[in-house]
Amino acid sequence: MSNHSIRELISPVVREMPPSGIRKFFDLIDGQKDIISLGVGEPDFVTPKAVRDACIRSLEQGRTTYTHNAGLPELREAIAEYLSSGFEVNYDPADEIMVTVGSSEAIDLALRAVITPGDEVLVPVPCYISYAPITALSGGMVVEIETRAEDQFKLTAEALQSKITPRSKVLILCYPNNPTGAVMTYEDWLPIAKLAVEHNLLVISDEIYAELTYEGKHVSLAGLPGMKERTVLVSGFSKGFAMTGWRVGYACGHPEVIAAMLKIHQYTLMCAPIMGQIAAIESLKNGLEEKDHMIDSYNQRRRMIVQGLRQIGLPCHEPLGAFYVFPSIAHTGLTSDQFAQRLLQESKVVTVPGDAFGPGGEGFIRCSYATSLPKLQEALERMQAFLGRL
């Protein structure tokens, strides 16, 4: 069979899907030395020892089986308690919470459970790079809502209203935001919630960075009046608990939506790995203090890098969540991609071009501060020298 005929067997949706704009930069640095990476959205902390030890004990005890499709009851109960005490949202662990293979699976399941081909999915941009591809795979049509630096990259009711049509069905949100670090307050959410109710939108709220909120406390949209039943709250353990490789996430929502998602999960993934679920239980029971120490460290780095970027001439709004800054490079005359490529080639600092997160990101770069203070300082010095040579 020729390569041409093999290519024709691949779904046009997949064939036409662009590769990750982030992954391209990691391919470029493969084998290079003296690189400082501000590109990866991953904690630089190792999963706490107590959590690793709990997993090791479970392996020694022979706990290597499947779990209930929705996850270990003990984990679902711990998640319900954690969300109630930490974020004032209340879910029944029996039928309103399911454990997934990372939060990414939860978003994919939610979309596939509700989307009929042709439905419109509203997505504020810049945003996490996976939302548009998995929407396309579910048959949905992405409608982008541009957020602006002058609004601190918050979603405004006016911007949302302008994009709603009779075919609008789902609104995907990510606050604290990747890549901008923006957060939404209770007052910010009120008009958004009102529009969601008026237009009967299902909201998929990606709250994977909820723990990484540096002023006040994270406000979940699901906690607003009338929003719990029409929100799928998605989160997990990767970012706040330094557990990226364990692949444990969760989704909370109306029992009918969770049941529909669980049906797909049963046929595709079956269950999240039991070792990761046991580790997640330990994190919620005995790992909260260590989580808070990590967040304090991120906050120190956040303040340093924001001040440093501004001092070297890269304006940026103050990110109040996640572990990213999103400085503007528009005044350099380079595109985001040109800037990131030259910075890597000439100064060996990895950043991600803003347009990788949607058209609203052009003119910006994303820098992760999930790395040590000395490395951040060295990166800033290299960036300053690079800007001086432009």
N, C-alpha and C positions, 0 to 999 in steps of 0.2 A: 504493500500500500504506500502510495507516495505521501510526502510531507504535506502536499497541498490538500489531499483528500482527508488526511488526519486533521488538519486545521479546520476543515469544514464541519467536522464532528463536534468541535468545541462550541459551546453556547455563545452566540453573538454578544450577549451581555457581559460574559467573562472575557471574551476576546477583546472587546473594546474598552475594558476597564483599565485605566492607567495604573502602573505600579506605584507603590507608596513613595511619595516625595521625601519621606523621612529616610526610608531604607536606602535610597540612592546614596545618601551622604555617608552611611555606614559602609557601603560597598567601596566608596572612594578612599576610606582611611585604612582599609584592610592591609595589614603588613607595614603600615607606616609607623615611625617611632616619634616620640616627643610630642604626641598629640594630646591636647586638652579638650575633652568632649563636654560641651554644654548642650549636647543634642538629645541624649537619651532621657526619656521620661520614667526613670526608675530610681528608687531610693538607693543611696550608696551605703546604707546600713545593711548588715546581715540580719536575718530574722533572729529575734532574741533567743538566747540559749534555752530558756525554760520551754519555749514553744518547740524548738528542735528536739529537746529531750522528751517532751510528751509524745512526739511522733515516733521517736526511736523506741520508747517503751511500748507503744502500741504495736510496732512491728515485731518486737520480741515476744509479745503476747499473741502473735498470730492474727492480728486484726487486718486482714488483707482482702476482705470480701467486698461484694457490692453492698451499697446501702439502699434504703428506700429511695425511690426515684426523686422525691422532693428533698432528700437530704436527711441526715441523722436528726431525729426528733430533739435531741439535746442541743444540737447546734441551732436549729430553728427557734427553740425556746430562748437560747442565749441571745440570738439576733433580735428577737422581739423585745427582750429586756433592755438590751443595749440601745435600741432605737427609741424606746419609750423614755428611758432615764436620760439619754444624751441629747435627743432631738425632739422629744415631745410628739412623736408619731406612734400610734398604737396599732399593732397587727396581731391577728390570731395566728399563732405558729402552725396550727393544724391545717388551715386551708388558705391562708393569705401570704405565706412565705414559702419560697422554694430556693434551694441551693443550686448554683449553676457552676459551670466550668469557667470561672472568671466572670467579671461583669460584662465582657463583650458578648458572651453567649446569651446572657439575659436580654441584652438589647436586640440581638438577632431574633431570639424567640418571640419577644414582644411584637416586633414588626411582622414576623411571619404569621403570628396568631391573629392579627387584626387586619392586615392589608389585603385588599382585593386589587388585582392589577388595574392601574390607572388612578388609584387613590393618591392624593397629594400629601406629602410629608414635609412639614415646615421645619426648617433647620436654621437657627441663627448661625451666622459665620462672622469671623473665623471659628472653626470648630474642630473637634477630634476627627482625624482623617477617615475613620471607618464608617461614619454615619451614612454618607452618600453611597458607597459601594454596597453596604448591606441593605439599604433601602432599594437599590436597583435589583438586587438579587431576590427581594421579596415581591417585585413587580410594582413597587411604588415609584412615584415621581417626586424628586426632591425640589422643593421651592426654597431658595435661599433668602434669608432675612439678614441684611448687612447690619452689623453693630459697629459703633464708631468710637474712636479713642476719646473724642470730646464728651461722650456719655459714659466713660470708663468701661466701654465695651459691654454695658448692660443691655438687655433686651428691653425696648420700650414698647408700650402699648400701641403707640402710633405706627411703629415699624411693623409690628405683628398684624395689626388691623389691615394695613395696606396690602398684605400678601394673602389674606384669607379669601378663599373662593368656595363655591358650593361643593367642590371636590376635596377640600381640606379635611383630613381625618385625624392626623397625628401631628403632635408638636414634640420634637426632640430637644431637650434642654441639657446643658452641662454647666452647672455652677456649684462650687467654684470651677472656673472655666479653664480648659486646656484649648488653646495655648496662651490666653491673655492674663490669667490669674484674676479675672473679674469675679465679683460676688454680687448676689442679690439680697436685699434686705426684705423684711416683711412688707414694708411700704412699697418697695419696688414690685413685689409679687402681686399685690392686690389687684391692679388693673389687668395683669396678665391672667390671673385666675378668673376674673369677671368675663374676659373674652373667651376663655376656654369653655366656661359653662354656657355662655350665650351661643356659641357655635358648635357645641357638642364635640369638642376635640378630646381625644385621648392624649395624655401627656406621658412621654417616657422621660423620666427625670434621672439623668446620669449623675449620681452624687458620690462618685468614687473618691473625690477629693474633699468630702465633707469635713473630715477631721482636720484638714489643713486650712483652717480658717483662722486668721490672725488677729482680727478685731471683732469682739463680740462672739456670738455663737452662730453656727450654720443654721439657716432657716430652710427647712424643706417645704417645697410647694405643696406636698401632700398634707401638710399640717394646716393649710388654709381652709376656711369654710367651703364645703362643697367639692373639695379637690381630692380627698382620699380615694373615693370610688372611681374617679376618672384619671388617676395617676398610677403609673407603674414606677415605683421607686427602685432604682437599680444602684447597687453599690457592691463593695467587696473588701478584700483584705490586702490588696496589692500595694496601695500607695501609703495609707496611714499606718499600716502594720508591717511594712517592709516584707511583704510575702508575695512578690510578683510571680515567682516560679511555682508556687503551690497551686495556683489556678483555682481559687475559691472565690466565688461571687454570690450574689443573691438578688432576688427580685421579690418585691412586696406589692400587693395590689388586690383588686376585687377578686373574690373567689372564682368567678367565671373566667376572668382573664388569666389568672394563674393556672386554672385547670386546663385551659386551651394551650398555654405555653408548656405545661407539664406533658401534655399529650405528644407534642413535637419532641420534647426532651427525651421522653421514653423511647422513641423510635430512632433517635440520632445518637445521643451521648449516654443515655441510661442513667448515669449518676456522676456527680463529681467524685474525684478520687477520695477514698476513705481516709488516707493519710493526711491529705490537706484539710479535710473536714475536722479531724481530731486536732490538728494544729490550730485551726481557727477557733475551736472551743477553748483551747488553752489561752489563746490571745485575748479572748473576751473575758475569761475568768481571772487571769493573772498577769495579763500583758498590758493593761491600760496605762500603768505608770511609766513603763518603758516607751510606750507610744507617745506619751506626753513629752518625754525627754527628747525624742526625735523631732517632734514638732517645734519645740523650743529652739533646737539647733537650726531647723529650716528658717525659722523667723529671724534669727541672727544673720544668716546668710542672705535672706531676702533684703534686709535693711542695707547690708553692705553692698550688694550688687546693684540695687536701684541707685544708691548714692554714687557708686563708682561709674555706672553707665552715664548718668547725667553729667558727672564731672568731665568725662572724656568727650562729651558732645553728642551723646545719643539720647534724645529725649524719650522718656517712657512714663506712662501713667503708673500710679502705685498699685501693684497687684496685691490684693488682700486675701488671696487664697491660692491653693495648689502650690507647685514649686517651679513656676515659670515667670520670666519677665518677657515683655513683648515690645522692645524698643523700636522706635522709628528710625529707618535708615534712608528715608525718602530724599533728605537734603544732600545726600552724597551723589545723586545722579545715577546711581546703579539700581538695577532691579534687585528684588530680594534674592533671587537665585544667583545673580552675578556677585552680589556682595558676599553671600555665604560661600560660594565657590572660591572667590579670591581670598577671603579670610582664611579658609582652610589651606589653600595652596601656598599662600605667602606667609601666613603666621601660625599655621597648624592649630587653629582653634575651630572646633566643630560647633556650628549653630544650625538651625533649621530655617530655611526661607519661609517667610510668612504665607506665601501663596500656596504652600503645601496644605494649608488649612482652609483653603477656599479663596475666592477672588478678593474678599474683604481683607485678606492678610497681605496683599501686595504692598510693598513699602515698609514692611516690618520684618524682623527676624525673631525667632523664639530661642531663648536661652534658658536652659534648666539650671537651677542652682542646687540640684541634688548631688552636689560634690563638695569636697572639703574647702574650707576658707582659703588655705594657701593656694590651691588650684584656681579658685575663683579670682584671687588677687593676681596671679600670674596671667590668667586669661585676660583680665582687664588691661594689664600692662601691654600685652601683645596687641590687643584691639586698639589701644591708644596709639601705639607705634604704627599700626596699619592705617588708621585714619590719618595720621600725619603724613603718610606717603601718598595718599590719594590726590 
